[in-house]
Amino acid sequence: MFLNQRVIGLLIFIFILSGTFTAFAEPDPIYYSDRFVFRSKNVDDFILVLLTFDRGREGAKSYGEFFGAVFYKNNWAFLEGNDKYFYRPGDLQTIQPSYFARAEGSEISGFKLKYDGGDFTVTLSSGPVQPLYISNDGPDLKKRVGTAEAVAMIKGKEYWGELTHEPLIWKGYNGLNRYSGLFKEYQAFYLTTEEGNQIYFHQNKFDRQAFLNQYRLSEVPHAEGGSIVSKNQTLYHFTPPIPLTPLKKVTPPFAFYAVPERWKVETPSLGTFYLWSRGTASKNWMFGGYYLMAVEGILKGPKEERVWGMAEYIP
């Protein structure tokens, strides 16, 4: 009887101990991102604003990271405060303010964004967001793109245009790490036309399956895709392989790679896009980098239209 009591007590102790370890087990990583891209309607007085709010969890550690840039008077400027900041645990769905930037609202109500630091004070207000493109909609990775009418206030002047919202939720992905192999000749375009068509497409030449296997992830963003939408009606889907052809590339100083400056994009039934870079901002490394480009061009089809917006490139 005494032995049985000792055995029972030992089993109870092991059960309690295992429960303690479970309670203190580190949760799986998760990553949230909300990117906002504003394009002014007037291509001759071209304004771009990029505000990105990233946040994630690694074990018991939560973090936020802000990145922003403005294309103003034909020049790019990186905003101050592009860095990680403290984040309250357990509230990653909400965009908490960084040192200089904040974001409020939702896709249903519209967004109010504000940045105040350095040489720029920027405020952005949008209407409700309309769907443009769904990239991923799985249990562990959700990524989509939407657009809304918006107005930006920069240096006391109003600029009307469109705001693109690109939210991402990725379970199992640790945003504190820099995953090698996630990007290879990555290009993404956020464009509009004179007729008000909204355009988004991206292309990534990375080895998707190898990346999944290396980091043991269940999902990863699709390599290619996009849409063209007019008045909430989808005019065209970009399906792989996207006929995106660089017409000109340049090699940055001290770099071992080239960056495209001109492109041709075929869209059967709509026409051909010819695009070129008006201005570039970059964070350079010798073997890699990150490039923002203000781009413009023309759509040659049944009707010729001007096109403009933002592109990004990661070698």
Sequence and secondary structure as in RCSB ss.txt:
>XXXX:A:sequence
MFLNQRVIGLLIFIFILSGTFTAFAEPDPIYYSDRFVFRSKNVDDFILVLLTFDRGREGAKSYGEFFGAVFYKNN
WAFLEGNDKYFYRPGDLQTIQPSYFARAEGSEISGFKLKYDGGDFTVTLSSGPVQPLYISNDGPDLKKRVGTAEA
VAMIKGKEYWGELTHEPLIWKGYNGLNRYSGLFKEYQAFYLTTEEGNQIYFHQNKFDRQAFLNQYRLSEVPHAEG
GSIVSKNQTLYHFTPPIPLTPLKKVTPPFAFYAVPERWKVETPSLGTFYLWSRGTASKNWMFGGYYLMAVEGILK
GPKEERVWGMAEYIP
>XXXX:A:secstr
 HHHHHHHHHHHHHHHHHHHHHHT     EEEEEEEEEEES GGG  EEEEEEEEEEETTEEEEEEEEEEEETTE
EEE TT SEEE  TT TTS    SSEEEEEETTTEEEEEEEETTEEEEEEE   EEEEEEEESSSEEEEEEEEEE
EEEETTEEEEEEEEEEEEEEET  TTS  TTS SSEEEEEEEETT  EEEEEE  S HHHHHHHHT S    SEE
EEEEETTEEEEEE SS  EEEEEEE  TT SS EEEEEEEEETTTEEEEEEEEEEEEEE SS EEEEEEEEEEEE
SSS EEEEEEEEEE 
